[in-house]
Amino acid sequence: MHRYILKKALISFLMLTGLVFCQNIRVCINNKGNNPVIHTLDIEEYLTGVLSKEMDALWPEEALKAQAVVSRTFAMYMKEESRKQGLKYDIENSIYHQVYNANNSAKIKKTVRETEGEILTYEGNLVQVFFHSNCSGKTAKTSDVWGGALLHLSSVDDPFCVDTPYSDWKKTFHQNNLSKIFGVTAIKKIVVEERDATGRVTSLRLTGKDGNIICLTGHRLRMIVNQGKGALFQSPDIIPSTNFNVRKEGDYFVFTGKGYGHGVGMCQWGAKKMAEDGYNYLQILRHYFPEMELSQIK
């Protein structure tokens, strides 16, 4: 915790002495067709629009500050990677990157300003970070979700998001609907084969009436089912997380699960509860990113 406080003091000094530099980011607002719509914004202006969509302005300021640091880190990482690849834009306005919409909330502007230029780093390097809505009690490792371990992102216990919205859910799919999605003739069985240490499904098997078998990860199943549906929790046609059980009832498959999102990095509902319990944003960041430290955009 001390290194976060010391970093914060150094960053405050840099801001007071005018050593914080303006950073622009190219945001792809619409990527349909051959001519993407791109807006170039100051990173801090961009973040006010991100916070209004990725977190509620009515939430506690310390949770919003934590989100500002995480979203700024994510944006700066994407900027570096996109420019290495020679892309026309740095980041997409989408659920796969960050959702953005111009916003004039005085509270959000204040939280962004009070964290101006702050990012998370690992051993002095800008690295990729993630956030999600609700982890249901324990965050996930990247290796269990996407494959490939990131040393700066570990799985942490999170009692703060338990009994909050999205911590439990139930979704029902007709077997014909799932069969059409996966191209299997009349799926008759879905079997979970492996789970990670958090209880999330890492591999499962779908078996069709004709004996055709599809093996895939829990994350891949969720992405295929949710594709093109906006992934809104209230939708009856999505799977909110990979922490689920599945059973067959007649012609229907019933999924009962916990959490909302991939589960890696900062849990937003957990951050909200931590802020309500009196934790500041430095403590929230320290909880979800124990291997990382607070730094300033160079």
C-alpha positions, 0 to 999 in steps of 0.5 A: 500500500505504501508504494501506491501512496508514494507514487500518488505523492510523486504524481501530485508533485508532477501535476503541480509543476506542470510536468503532466503532458497532454495525450491524444487518442484516436477513437473509432466511433463507427467501424462499419464499412471501409471508412471508419469514423474516427474522433481524436480526443484528449485522453482525459476528455475521452475518459469522461465519456468512458466512465459515463458508459462503463460505470454509473455517475451515481456510484461513489467517487472512489469507485469512479476514480479506480475505474478512471485509472484502469480505463486510462491504463487500458486506453494507453496500452491499446494506443501503443499496440495499435500504433505499432500495428499501423492502425488508423485508430487507437481504440474502438468504441465497443464492448470489446474495448471500452464503450464511449459517449460524450458526457458533461457530468460534473462529478465524472469530470471531477473524478477524472481530473483528480486522477489525471495522468495516472495509470497502472504499470508492472515493473515500470512497464505499461501493460494490459489491464481488464475490468468486468461487471461482477466476478461473483466472489473471485476474479479469474486468471487470464490463462483460464479465460483466454490462455496465456498467463499474464504475471501482472494479473492474478486471481484474488478473492472478492467478498465485496461483490457477493449479493450484489446485482448480477451475482446470480442468474438463470438463462434457458435456451431451447435445444433447437436454438443452440443447435442452430448457433453451433451447427449441430443436429439436435444437441442432446447433451452438454457436459462440463468437463473442467473448471478452474480454481474459481469454478468457471468452466474451462472446457465442455462438450456438446453432443448432437443427436447424430453423435457429432461432438463439439469440444470448446472452452467455456469462454468460447461457448459464451462468446459464440452464444452472445455474438451480435446480441450486445451482451446485456445482462437482462437479455434472455439470449446471452450467457453472462459468465462462464461460472455456470452449471447446465442441465437439460429439461425436456427440449430446453437447456437451463444454465444457472450461474454467477457473475457477469463478464470474463472475471479478469481484473477489477470487479466493478460491483466489488469496487463500488462496495469497497468504496461504500465501505470506506476504501479509497481508490488506491486501496481498491486498485491495490486489492484487484491489482496487487502486483502493479503500481501507480505511475504517471503517463510519460 
